[in-house]
Amino acid sequence: MKKIGFIGTGVMGAAIVKHLLKKGFNVSVYNRTKVKAEPLLEMGAIWCNQPNLVVKENDVIFTMVGYPSDVEEIYYGANGIFSVDVKGKVLVDMTTSTPSLAERIARDARARSAHALDAPVSGGDLGAKKGTLTIMVGGDEATYADCLPIFNVFGAKVNLQGSSGCGQHTKMANQIMIAGTMTGMTELLVYAKASGLDLDKVLDTVGGGSAANWSLTNYAPRILKEDFTPGFFVKHFVKDLKIALDEAEKMNIILPATHKAKELYQQLEDEGFGNEGTQALIKLWWS
């Protein structure tokens, strides 16, 4: 059984590591804040003091951090992944990042006789906890096939989308769709409440028809409970939408609905809600 290293044990990463530990994998972890990894250490994970130590002891190294700048630091920093010998290792970045950075990491991995995949996920905190994430992979087919048994531990839908960077492009397409469903779900609630409707009945009704979608099912009930804990952070969604719009501009395409969603989420972050869940968008209408 392959030895696994995991860098980044936030909401999503910690849940994924738990699945790997329960399946009997030997997992080493690193996180900038060690206290966040303590529950994993209690389950048997091995602590490493810096990213390059994770690399030395393991066969497959996963990274799942916040921003492209964090990915660059993890890979190219003084104590980063590429600061040590990575020959024969498989490097899997699960951060939602830029396609160009994914291509750069893959190119530099090949130059060091290593292999790299970009493998962002969708499904939020619930998908991570249930082990039902959707995983979008970019890279070569042989490396993908080698990692597929590991992906299947915490993913319900896993597909190779193409060469390096294609996983990130697929995630951008995913986020564009989510932007539409989140704004639609939010405006549905705003309209229904202003009309004096029973919101629980509305959700039960429209959720059974053609308006049904993941955001409506998973986030609307949280809003009614005033639960704005992050399954996915507002600040990270702003980052994702910026990447999607930047990539769209490079391809000379205009996405007006995504532009508006980005403006709304940027406003939400500017008003101090960046560390809340994306369902907090309702706060632009409801106090």
C-alpha positions, 0 to 999 in steps of 0.5 A: 500500500502506498504511503501518502503525504497530505499538505493542508488539513483544513475543512476539506483536507482533514475530512479526506485524510480521515477517510484514508486513515480509516482505509488503513493508509499510512498518512503523513500530514503538514499544516501551517497551523498544527492544532488543526491537524491534532484530531488526525494525529490522534487517529494515527497520522504522522506529523511533519514540520515542513512540506519537504519532510512530507515528500521524503517519507511518502510515495504520493503527496497531496496538496490542498491549500487556499490560493494559487500563491499558497500552492506556489509556496508549497511547491517552490518555497525554501522548504517546499516540495521541489526543494528535495528529490522528488524522483519517482514521486506522484504530486497531486494538487487538489487546490482549486488553482490556475490551469497555468500553475498546474501546467508549470508544476507538471512540467517541473515535476517531469524535469525532476523525474516525478509525476503530477496531477491537478485534481480539484474537487467539488462537493463541499464539506458534506461531500468530503465528510461523506467521501462522495466528492467529485474529482476532476483530474488533469495529467497523464493517463498512467499516473491517473490510473495509478492514483485512481484507487486512492481517489476512490476512497473519498470520491464518488465521481472521478474522471480524467479530463485531459492533460495537465491543467484540464482538471482546473479548467473543469473546476472553473466550469463547475464554479461557473455553474455553481455561481448561477445556482447560488445566486438563483437560490438566494434570489428565490428566497428573497422573492419568496419571503417578500411575497409572504410565502412559507419558505419551508413549503416553497423549498419542498415544492420547488426542490421537487421540480425542475428548479431542483439543484445541489445548492437549493438542497444543501444550502437553502435549509442552512440559510433558514437555520441561520447557519452560515458555517463554511462548507466553502468559504466566501473568500475562496469562491471569490478567488475561484470566480476571478480565476474563471473570469481571467481564463474566460478573458484569455479565450475571448469569451464573455460570461455576464452572469458569472461577472455579476456573481463575482461582484456580489460575492466580492461585495459580501467579502468586502462587508466582512463575510469572507470567512463565512460559507457561500450561503451567506450571500443572503446577507446582502438582502437579509440582515 
